[in-house]
Amino acid sequence: MTISRRKVLTLGAAALAGVAVDASDTIDPNVSQISPVIKRPMPIVRISKGRYPPEQHAAVTARLDASAKTLAPAILQLPGCISYYVGSDAASSTMINVSVWDTLEHASAMSTLAPMVALAQEFIELGVEFERPIVNYPVLWQLP
C-alpha cells in the first residue's frame, strides 16, 4: 500500500492533535495540513432558536438556567447525545439550544421528550416565539 507524504503528514498532525483517525479517513488535500479536516461518519447538530421581547431577557435567561435541573437528566437518559448547549443573548433577544447527536433518529427524539415539550410551553407563556421546524443538520465536516 502506498501512502502519499501529504497523507502521512496529515495523519501525524491529526494524531498530535488528539484526533482518532484510521487509513479509511478522507483528508481534503485543499485544506492546510496543520489543521487537518477529517471527513468520516459525522454527527447531527440540532438547533432550536427562539425570539422573545427584550424586556423578558432576565426571565427567559433565568428559566433557561433553571431548566438544567430537570432537562439535563432527561436528555442524559436519551441515547446518542454527544453534547448540549443552552444560551441566551440580550442584544438579539434570542435563546438557543444546540445539541450534537450521533444519529438523526436520536436527535429527533428531542421533539417528543416530555420535559422539553413542557418547557417549550413555559417559554411560549413568557413570550418566546420559536422558529419551526427545529432543524437537524447533518454535519459535513469538522475541525478536531
Secondary structure, DSSP 8 states (H G I E B T S, - for coil): ----HHHHHHHHHHHHTT----TT-EE-TTS-SSS--EESS--EEEEEEEE--GGGHHHHHHHHHHTHHHHHHHHHHSTTEEEEEEEEETTTTEEEEEEEESSHHHHHGGGG-HHHHHHHHHHHHTT-EE-SS-EEEE---B--
